[in-house]
Amino acid sequence: MTTYAPGVPPQNRNPQSIGFLLLDNFTLISLASAVEPLRMANQLSGRELYRWHTLSLDGRQV
């Protein structure tokens, strides 16, 4: 059985994909507050741990 140190993800995993559903009148600060920790985790690890996408109810660009 393979074990890993807590908080240290294995190197061979694919990035975790996260979608943010942006509704009418969303605030940019709320989106930035959610994305920034993911971006910093990627930067500090030196690899892509997280990938994010913005989504809308009608599928059009936000």
Secondary structure as the mmCIF struct_conf table of DSSP 4:
data_model
#
loop_
_struct_conf.conf_type_id
_struct_conf.id
_struct_conf.beg_label_comp_id
_struct_conf.beg_label_asym_id
_struct_conf.beg_label_seq_id
_struct_conf.end_label_comp_id
_struct_conf.end_label_asym_id
_struct_conf.end_label_seq_id
TURN_TY1_P TURN_TY1_P1 PRO A 6 GLY A 7
TURN_TY1_P TURN_TY1_P2 GLN A 11 ASN A 12
HELX_LH_PP_P HELX_LH_PP_P1 ARG A 13 PRO A 15
STRN STRN1 GLN A 16 LEU A 21
TURN_TY1_P TURN_TY1_P3 ASP A 24 ASN A 25
HELX_RH_AL_P HELX_RH_AL_P1 LEU A 28 SER A 45
TURN_TY1_P TURN_TY1_P4 GLY A 46 GLY A 46
BEND BEND1 ARG A 47 ARG A 47
STRN STRN2 TYR A 50 LEU A 55
TURN_TY1_P TURN_TY1_P5 LEU A 57 ASP A 58
BEND BEND2 GLY A 59 ARG A 60
#
